[in-house]
Amino acid sequence: MTGLTFRGATVVDGTGAPGFRADVSVRDGRISAIGGGRTGRVVDADGLVLAPGFIDMHAHSDLQVLANPEHMAKVSQGVTLEVLGQDGLSYAPVDDTTLAGLRTQLAGWNDDPPGFDWSWRSVGEYLDRLDRGIAVNAAYLVPQGTVRMLAVGWESRAATESEVDRMRALVAAGLAEGAVGMSSGLTYTPGMYATTEELVALCEVVAAGGGYYSPHHRSYGAGALEAYAEMVDVSRRSGCPLHLAHATMNFPVNEGRAGELLSLLDGAIADGCDISLDTYPYLPGATYLSALLPSWSTEGGLAATLTRLSDPDTRERIRAVLEEHGSDGCHGVPVDWTAIEINGVRDPANTHLVGHSVAESARLAGRPPAELYFDVLVAEKLGTSCLMHVGHEDNVRAIMRHPAHTGGSDGLLVGERPHPRAWGTFPRYLGHYVRELGVLGLEECVAHLTGRAARRLRLTDRGLVREGYAADLVLFDPATVADTATFEEPRQPASGIPHVLVNGVPVISDDRHTGALPGHSIRNQEA
């Protein structure tokens, strides 16, 4: 492999230490020299920051990274490693029945590409598939909801002892095959049906296998602090490291309450708990539209849900829960239809709904919002995606300053108007929150996005600029780096990131994708 030297870069090494000017050379996929030993082609990096490649700790590219392996959304913003299998729902391990259900349930996250090759079933086979060639590296979490589908099905009940044993075996197998931990989606069915005891039992296996637990916990709205406390309790009792996914405090009930969350975490960390978290630097969230439904209405899977949504009496019961009481799917908060924006549909006949809130579309149609909502879910077979405008800027800023914080895009890549965080998360940290607002210092922010994340993943040769480390590198201009993706035009690459290397291979060179696919799976190093 030909060598490459970046001459005169400002090295920000991922530790948080002050940057320093140096030449950095790469050979055979590794950083071969810092400050000397030039090799191969020389690139003038004067005025550019050279940093470790960014690590997206919460990605939803599980299918898109295979269907579109060039992966411009992530590599153009400097991401060289992303963690898949999030929110307790992904495509391994599966059997034919669960895979069919997941393809429908997750269409709003990952689409269901026609003619796609679904030949894998195990975690190891999925990771092998990644190894055929992708633009960035990828790690994987065993999804607890998927595991529950295999062992229990879609029933809303506690698992039996034998079912828990089977789930523990499935999680252990996934870790042995290379998964770096386990995720949960405790506002999504069927993962939300798990008891605390069940989660502790599974996390004991995760801890023994050298992984960490990354839950989307039971509420980001009413009861958010109680939900965070439950996850800390699971970590304490199981001995499993805890990484809180898209950790924030949303909805009107939590405005200004980030300090309460951080106090809870600081107390647990002081007691010896191993805790980290990730956030995205935006206010709206994103999910599939059917996620708002109460859990009892989705028990049994797609067909049972559609039957309930087609029955007038059941619709009225669901409407009352959504609008008057707050469903568990909507984080215990009565739904505000003005805050729910449809941003992706499967049927072209519904394209006119994209970019509008449910309330606005219902007003234009002269119908109650809940009725329009139900009809869209039925027509789309639950495949619709949405934005939820429920965040608070003060909470976002407070949480990103925490020393356990890392970056995660939570980005969905499909739909007419996906959330711009899929294309803009990492340059937005550097441009908006570092350069423009000064919420974080440059070196500190880079450490959040690289070295801290690598420590959580227990990587011993990535996440820092060190001789001998894998050459996952990004070069950006600190004066111009910025996100250009917007809610109206979300598929826009970052500006000010001219070079990105993955495993020593230029994937972005002089602002252009080279077509190279040097990425591969990053597997549990204790497996």
Buried (B, 14 or more C-beta within 10 A) or exposed (E): BEBBBBBBBBBBBBBBEEBEEBBBBBBEBBBBBBEEBBBBEBBEBEEBBBBBBBBBBBBBBBBBBBBBBBBBBBBBBBBBBBBBBBBBBBBBBBEEEBBBBBBBBBBBBBBBBEEEEBEBBBBBEBBBBBEEEBBBBBBBBBBBBBBBBBBBBBEBEEBEEEBBEBBBEBBBBBBBBBBBBBBBBBBBBBBBBBEEEBBBBBBBBBBBBBBBBBBBBBBBBBBBBEBBBBBBBBBBBBBBBBBBBBBBBBBEBBBEBBEEBBEBBBEBBEEEBBBBBBBBBBBBBBBBBBBBBBBBBBBBBBEEBBEBBEEEEBBEBBBEBBBEEBBBBBBBBBBBBEBBBBBBBBEEEBEEBBBBBBBBBBBEBEEEBBEBBBBBBBBBBBBBBBBBBBBBEBBBBBBBBBEBBBBBBBBBBBBBBBBBBBBBBBBBBBBBBBBEEEBBEBBBBBBBBBBBBBBBBBBEBBBBBBEEBBBBBBBBBBEBBBBBBEBEEBBBBBBBBBBBBBBBBBBBBEEEBBEBBBBBBBBBEEB
